[in-house]
Amino acid sequence: MGFHRLKYKKKTRQDMIDLSTQFMNVMATRRSVRGFSNEDIPDIVLENIIREVNSIKPSKLLRRLSLYRNKYNNREKNIITGQSNL
């Protein structure tokens, strides 16, 4: 499978601001509800998930983990010092 360059229309600065605000508003109201079942999952589904996880380059994964760790550490420091993230 080859990669194809993504074709997109460049957004204006105001469009980016408006879209990010809309996204933020949607995410502020989103809640996760986890439900579990006893249904079997086809082996190929699990194999595909594992294959995808294994395809992540270590540097990309480490960069993501670093971002999460920094965000968490900053949040903890702000809670301790009484500072707001807003």
N, C-alpha and C positions, 0 to 999 in steps of 0.2 A: 504494500500500500504506500503510495507516494504522498507527499505533502503538497497541498495547493495553497498558494498565497490567498489570504483572506481578502475579499473585495468588500470594501465598506466606504460609505460616504463620510468624509471628515465632518465632525460636528463643530459648530461654532462654540465659542467660549460660553455664551449664555445657554446654549443647548446642553452643554456638559453640566453646567451648574444646575439647570432645571432638572435634568435626568437624575443627577446624583441626589438631589433633594427628594425627588419622587421615590427613588430607591430607598433612601434613608427612612422615609415615612412608612413605606411598606415593611421594611425590616423591623421597625419599632413596634409594629403590631403583630409580628409573626411569633408563633409559639410552636415548639416541637412537642408532639405527643408520640411517645414510643409505645408501640403495641407489638406483641410477639405472638407467633402462632406455632403450631406443631407441624405445619406443612413442610414437606421436603423441598429443598432447593436443588435444582438440577446441577449435577457435578460441573457441567460446562460453565455455568454462571460463576461458581466459585473459582474455577480455573481461570476464567477471564479476569476476575478481580485480582487474583494473585499475580497473573501475568502483567497486569497494568501497574500494580504496586511495585513489582520487581523492575519495571522499565523506567522508573523515576531515577534520574541521575542523582547520585549521592549529593553533589553540590547543591542541586535544586532542593532536595529534601532538607539538607542542613540549613539552607537559607530560610526555608519556611519555618523550621523548628526554631531557628534563632529569632525570627520575627515574633513568633508566638511567645517565646521565653522573655524577650524584651518587653513585650506588651504586658505580660503577666507580672513581671518584676516591677515595672513602672506603676501598674495598677496597685500592687501591694504597697509600694512606697507611698503612694498617694493616700491610701486608706490609713496607713500608720500616721502620716503627717496631717491628715485631715484635708488634703487638697482634692480638688475636683478634676475629673478628666474632661469636663465640658469646656 
